[in-house]
Amino acid sequence: MTASDGRWDVIGIGENSVDSVSILPGYPQPTGPSAKMRIRARHILCGGQMATAMCACASLGLRAKYVGVTGTDDNGRRIRAELQGRNVDISDLVIRDVENRFAVILVDENTGDRMVLWDRDDQLRLRESELPVEALGRTKVVHVDDVDDEVAIRAARLARDAGALVTSDIDRLTPRTAELASSVTHAIFAQHVPAHLTGISDIEGALRRLRKTHDNVLVVTMGEQGASALDGDRFYYEPAFQVHAVDTTGAGDVFRGGFIYALVNGQPMGEALRTANAAAAVSCTRLGALNGVPTLAEVRELMTANVLR
């Protein structure tokens, strides 16, 4: 499918990355015996929050398009090939003559917890003039992250005006975080963000405070605790699925892919959170962000094996 062939299910606008993943026997500490440790294994894996979310959408059966900027180096070529190989359209992807974004990820082999160290050339910013405006009018969902918040806000508003649902990946605080959150139809926050925006540590309390200034659906990813949402005045909570975590890298991005799948298929909020939780849980059982992307069959299998009583 090309941009002129009809409607997309989802267009993702944002970040990609190539990750150097090191598996460690424990979690690094600045002092003591864990200050030095031998690396168990090393891998070069593709990821980045938007690239991972779009690959998750494609793996779940959606027609997915990725819009972002890659470099001309080996990592840039690697991420483009990976996206194409996973049936994600990159016809509106931008290539610049710089080094691609990369990250060094340290993973504790015992818990799957990770630490991410990254760098990105400023020339990898997507420009407003590079947004595929026509395609934004022919999609069901547009998903934006907060890496380049100005272009994300513009894309969100264009998409909403065209009648699309708009979801977000908000995991940091910037001067425009609140504006971005209010520009989308479904604001999806990392767990720490609502508390910092409102000063309220309780998730439900923080979302209800945000409701006073945000009239859209508010969703929070909570890692091993699951996910919550405030839809209108109704608060939802869905616990996480219990799995053996190998690597949690990309789990939040896969959650968003699962949530987008649920939106496209008209699932009610409680079911949508459960679907997204299942997708994220499956991703944690494998190493790497894109390598962890589940199939729809895997998501359904986990949900069936954990039928609510």
C-alpha positions in Angstrom: 0.0 0.0 0.0 1.3 3.5 -0.9 0.2 6.9 0.3 -2.1 7.2 -2.6 -3.8 3.9 -2.3 -6.3 4.7 0.4 -6.6 5.2 4.2 -3.9 4.1 6.6 -4.8 2.6 10.0 -2.0 4.5 11.7 0.7 7.0 11.0 3.5 7.4 13.5 5.5 10.5 13.7 8.6 10.5 15.8 11.8 8.8 17.0 13.8 5.8 15.8 17.1 4.5 17.2 19.7 1.7 16.8 20.6 0.3 20.2 23.7 -1.4 21.5 22.3 -3.7 24.1 24.6 -5.1 26.8 23.4 -7.9 29.1 24.8 -7.6 32.6 24.8 -10.0 35.6 23.4 -7.3 37.8 22.4 -3.7 37.9 25.4 -1.2 37.8 26.1 0.8 40.9 28.6 3.7 41.2 30.4 2.0 44.2 31.0 -1.5 45.6 31.2 -4.8 43.8 28.7 -3.8 41.1 30.8 -0.9 40.0 32.7 -3.2 37.6 31.2 -6.2 35.9 31.8 -8.3 32.8 29.3 -8.0 30.0 27.5 -11.3 29.4 26.4 -10.6 25.8 26.1 -7.7 23.4 23.6 -7.1 20.6 23.0 -4.4 18.0 19.2 -4.0 17.8 16.8 -1.5 16.2 14.3 0.4 18.3 13.2 3.9 19.1 9.8 4.7 20.6 7.9 5.5 17.4 9.6 3.0 15.2 8.8 0.3 17.8 5.2 1.4 18.1 4.7 1.3 14.4 6.3 -2.1 14.1 4.0 -3.3 16.8 1.0 -2.0 15.0 2.1 -3.7 11.7 2.7 -7.0 13.5 -0.8 -6.8 15.0 -2.2 -6.5 11.5 -2.6 -2.7 11.0 -1.6 -0.8 7.9 1.2 1.3 9.5 3.3 4.2 8.2 6.4 5.7 9.9 7.4 9.3 9.5 10.7 10.4 11.0 14.4 11.2 10.2 17.2 8.7 9.7 20.9 9.2 9.1 23.1 8.2 6.2 25.4 5.9 8.3 25.1 2.1 8.7 22.6 2.6 11.6 20.4 4.7 9.4 20.4 2.0 6.7 19.8 -0.7 9.3 16.7 1.0 10.7 15.2 1.7 7.3 15.7 -2.0 6.3 14.2 -3.2 9.5 11.1 -1.0 9.1 10.6 -2.2 5.6 11.1 -5.8 6.5 8.4 -5.5 9.1 5.9 -4.1 6.6 6.0 -0.5 7.8 5.7 2.1 5.0 8.6 4.6 5.0 7.8 6.4 1.8 7.7 9.7 3.7 10.7 9.0 5.8 13.5 11.7 5.7 17.2 10.9 5.3 19.8 13.4 6.3 23.6 13.3 6.0 24.3 12.8 9.7 24.8 10.0 12.2 21.6 8.2 13.1 20.3 8.4 16.7 21.8 5.6 18.8 21.5 4.4 22.4 23.6 2.2 24.7 21.2 0.0 26.8 22.3 -1.9 29.9 20.0 -4.8 30.9 20.0 -6.7 34.2 19.7 -10.3 33.1 18.0 -11.2 36.4 15.1 -8.7 36.3 15.0 -7.3 32.7 15.4 -3.8 34.1 17.4 -1.5 31.9 19.3 1.8 31.8 19.3 3.8 28.5 22.1 6.2 27.5 21.5 8.0 24.1 22.6 10.7 21.8 21.0 12.4 18.8 22.2 14.9 16.3 20.1 18.1 16.2 19.8 17.8 12.5 17.6 14.7 13.0 14.7 16.9 13.9 11.7 16.5 11.7 10.5 19.9 10.2 6.9 20.9 9.9 7.3 21.3 6.1 8.2 17.5 6.0 4.9 16.4 7.5 2.8 14.3 5.0 -0.3 16.5 5.4 -2.3 14.7 2.7 -1.7 11.3 4.3 -2.7 12.7 7.8 -6.1 13.2 6.3 -6.4 9.6 5.2 -5.7 7.7 8.4 -7.7 6.4 11.3 -5.0 7.1 14.0 -2.0 9.4 14.2 0.5 8.6 16.9 3.0 11.3 18.0 5.8 11.3 20.6 7.3 14.2 22.5 10.8 14.2 21.0 10.1 17.1 18.7 7.1 18.5 20.5 6.5 21.5 18.1 6.0 19.3 15.0 4.1 16.7 17.1 1.6 19.4 18.2 1.2 20.6 14.6 0.7 17.0 13.3 -1.8 16.3 16.1 -3.9 19.3 15.3 -3.9 18.6 11.6 -5.0 15.0 12.2 -7.7 16.0 14.6 -9.1 18.6 12.2 -9.2 15.8 9.5 -11.2 13.6 11.9 -8.5 11.1 13.0 -7.9 9.8 16.5 -4.6 11.0 17.9 -2.5 9.2 20.5 0.7 10.3 22.2 3.8 9.0 23.8 4.6 11.4 26.6 7.4 10.3 28.9 9.2 13.6 29.8 8.4 17.1 30.8 9.0 20.1 28.5 7.5 23.6 28.5 5.0 22.3 25.9 4.0 18.9 27.6 0.6 20.2 28.7 0.0 21.7 25.2 0.9 18.4 23.5 -1.3 16.4 25.9 -4.3 18.6 25.2 -3.7 18.5 21.4 -4.4 14.7 21.1 -7.6 12.7 21.6 -5.8 10.1 23.8 -2.9 11.3 25.9 -0.8 8.4 26.9 1.7 9.3 29.7 4.6 7.5 31.3 3.8 6.9 35.0 5.9 9.7 36.4 4.5 12.5 34.2 1.0 13.1 35.7 2.5 13.4 39.1 5.0 16.0 38.0 2.3 17.9 36.1 -0.1 18.0 39.0 1.9 17.5 42.2 -0.4 14.5 43.0 1.3 11.1 43.4 -1.9 9.1 43.3 -2.6 8.1 39.6 -6.4 8.5 39.8 -6.1 11.8 41.7 -3.6 13.2 39.2 -5.7 12.3 36.2 -8.8 13.8 37.8 -6.8 17.0 38.4 -5.7 17.0 34.7 -9.4 16.5 33.8 -10.0 20.1 34.9 -7.9 21.4 32.0 -7.9 18.4 29.6 -11.2 17.1 28.1 -9.6 14.1 26.2 -9.0 10.5 27.3 -6.0 10.3 29.7 -4.0 7.0 29.9 -1.0 6.1 32.1 1.4 3.2 31.6 2.5 1.8 34.9 5.0 -0.9 34.0 4.6 -4.1 36.1 1.6 -2.4 37.8 -0.4 -2.3 34.6 -2.2 0.7 33.2 -4.9 3.2 34.1 -7.2 5.6 32.2 -9.7 8.3 32.8 -12.4 8.4 30.0 -14.9 11.1 30.8 -15.5 10.8 34.5 -14.9 7.0 34.6 -11.6 5.7 35.9 -10.2 2.4 34.7 -7.4 0.2 36.0 -6.1 -3.0 34.4 -3.3 -5.0 36.1 -0.3 -6.2 34.2 0.1 -9.8 33.0 2.7 -11.7 34.9 5.5 -13.0 32.7 9.2 -13.7 33.1 10.8 -10.4 32.0 14.0 -10.8 29.9 14.2 -7.1 28.8 11.7 -4.3 29.4 13.1 -2.1 26.6 10.3 -1.0 24.3 7.5 -2.3 26.5 5.8 1.1 26.7 6.1 1.6 23.0 4.5 -1.8 22.3 1.8 -1.0 24.8 0.9 2.0 22.7 0.9 -0.2 19.6 -1.5 -2.5 21.3 -3.7 0.4 22.4 -3.8 1.8 18.9 -4.8 -1.7 17.6 -7.6 -1.6 20.2 -8.8 1.9 19.1 -8.8 0.9 15.4 -10.9 -2.1 16.2 -13.4 -0.2 18.5 -12.6 -2.0 21.7 -14.1 -0.5 24.9 -11.6 1.2 27.3 -11.2 -1.7 29.7 -10.6 -4.2 26.9 -8.2 -1.8 25.2 -6.0 -1.4 28.3 -6.0 -5.2 28.7 -5.0 -5.7 25.0 -2.2 -3.2 25.4 -1.0 -4.7 28.6 -0.8 -8.1 27.0 1.2 -6.8 24.0 3.6 -5.1 26.4 3.9 -8.2 28.5 4.8 -10.4 25.5 7.4 -7.9 24.5 9.2 -8.2 27.8 9.8 -11.9 27.3 12.3 -11.2 24.5 15.5 -9.1 24.1 15.3 -5.8 22.3 12.7 -3.3 21.3 11.7 -4.4 17.8 12.7 -8.0 18.6 10.1 -8.0 21.3 7.2 -6.9 19.1 4.4 -9.5 19.4 2.1 -11.0 16.9 -1.7 -10.8 17.4 -1.8 -14.5 18.0 0.7 -14.2 20.9 -1.3 -11.4 22.4 -4.5 -13.3 22.2 -2.9 -16.4 23.6 -1.7 -14.6 26.7 -5.1 -13.0 27.2 -6.9 -16.3 26.8 -4.5 -18.0 29.2 -5.4 -15.3 31.8 -9.1 -15.0 31.3 -10.6 -12.7 33.9 -12.6 -14.6 36.5 
